[in-house]
Amino acid sequence: MKALKGDATLHVTISQAKKNEMADKARTVIVLCLEDKVLIEVVKETIAAPMWSRLESLYVTKLSAHRQFLNKNSIPLEW
């Protein structure tokens, strides 16, 4: 998870080569888990951290808005 937040969050003793390898693996995992229509939105990002940030910006706000809509329009079940 730390690789998704960028090199600055990784431990100082880790070599730059290892940090790059971890970032590449994180990006690969993200790409493999996405559907095609979602992948199109983030495929331009070549580093895991910006790719993850882009996904968050696209979908976290949608999720929050959807939850608010459901809460507002739900019918209370009282017997």
C-alpha positions in Angstrom: 0.0 0.0 0.0 2.8 2.4 0.7 3.9 2.2 -3.0 0.6 3.7 -3.9 1.5 6.8 -1.9 4.8 7.4 -3.7 8.5 6.9 -3.0 8.6 9.3 -0.1 6.5 7.1 2.1 8.7 4.0 1.7 11.4 3.3 4.3 14.7 5.1 3.8 16.8 1.9 3.8 15.0 0.4 0.7 17.1 0.9 -2.4 15.8 3.0 -5.3 15.7 -0.1 -7.5 13.5 -1.9 -5.0 11.2 1.1 -4.7 10.9 1.2 -8.5 10.1 -2.6 -8.5 7.5 -2.1 -5.8 5.9 0.8 -7.7 5.8 -1.3 -11.0 4.2 -4.2 -9.2 1.6 -1.9 -7.7 0.7 -0.4 -11.1 0.5 -3.9 -12.6 -1.9 -5.1 -9.9 -4.1 -2.1 -10.4 -4.2 -2.5 -14.2 -5.0 -6.2 -13.9 -7.9 -5.5 -11.6 -9.7 -2.9 -13.7 -12.4 -3.3 -16.3 -11.7 -2.0 -19.8 -13.9 1.1 -19.4 -12.2 2.1 -16.1 -8.8 1.3 -17.5 -9.3 3.7 -20.3 -9.6 6.5 -17.7 -6.3 5.8 -16.1 -4.1 4.1 -18.7 -2.2 7.3 -19.4 -0.6 7.2 -15.9 2.6 5.3 -15.9 3.2 5.4 -12.1 1.1 3.7 -9.5 0.6 6.7 -7.2 -0.9 9.1 -9.8 -3.0 6.2 -11.2 -4.4 5.5 -7.7 -5.1 9.2 -7.1 -6.9 9.4 -10.4 -9.1 6.4 -9.5 -9.9 8.0 -6.2 -10.8 11.3 -7.8 -13.1 9.5 -10.3 -14.9 7.1 -8.0 -14.8 8.3 -4.4 -17.0 11.3 -5.1 -19.4 9.2 -7.1 -19.7 6.7 -4.3 -20.4 9.5 -1.8 -23.0 11.1 -4.0 -24.7 7.7 -4.5 -24.8 7.0 -0.8 -26.4 10.4 -0.1 -29.0 9.8 -2.8 -29.9 6.4 -1.4 -30.1 7.8 2.1 -32.3 10.7 1.0 -34.7 8.6 -1.0 -34.9 5.6 1.2 -38.3 4.7 2.7 -38.2 4.1 6.4 -39.6 0.8 7.4 -41.7 1.3 10.5 -44.2 -1.2 11.6 
